[in-house]
Amino acid sequence: VGETAQVLGIPAGTVKSRSYYALRVLARTLPGYSRRSSARSSASRAEASATST
């Protein structure tokens, strides 16, 4: 968040709130999208990376 805020020249709180609202729009727009399924996908990718090295 800090790096994104610095690059964009905006406060970190603005980055956080924009991310929050963007995720809400995605959740309403994409069928089957949820933060929980997204978190599981990230964990699965991390596991795959760890086991493939």
C-alpha positions in Angstrom: 0.0 0.0 0.0 2.8 2.4 0.9 4.7 1.9 -2.3 1.5 2.3 -4.4 0.6 5.5 -2.6 4.1 6.9 -3.1 4.2 6.0 -6.8 0.7 7.5 -7.4 1.4 10.5 -5.1 -1.7 9.9 -3.0 -2.2 9.0 0.7 -2.1 5.3 1.8 -5.7 5.6 3.0 -6.9 6.6 -0.4 -5.2 3.5 -1.9 -6.9 1.3 0.7 -10.3 2.8 0.2 -10.1 2.6 -3.6 -9.0 -1.0 -3.3 -11.9 -1.8 -1.0 -14.5 -0.2 -3.3 -12.9 -1.9 -6.4 -13.2 -5.3 -4.7 -16.9 -4.6 -3.9 -17.6 -3.7 -7.6 -15.8 -6.9 -8.7 -17.8 -9.0 -6.2 -21.1 -7.6 -7.6 -20.1 -7.8 -11.2 -18.3 -11.1 -11.6 -20.3 -14.3 -10.9 -18.7 -16.5 -8.4 -16.1 -13.9 -7.3 -15.5 -13.4 -3.6 -12.6 -12.3 -1.5 -12.6 -15.7 0.2 -12.1 -17.6 -3.1 -9.5 -15.0 -4.1 -7.6 -15.6 -0.9 -7.7 -19.4 -1.5 -6.4 -19.0 -5.0 -3.5 -16.9 -3.6 -2.7 -19.5 -1.0 -2.8 -22.3 -3.7 -0.4 -20.3 -5.9 2.0 -19.8 -2.9 1.9 -23.6 -2.2 2.5 -24.4 -5.8 5.5 -22.1 -5.9 7.0 -23.5 -2.7 6.7 -27.1 -3.8 8.0 -26.5 -7.3 11.3 -25.0 -6.2 
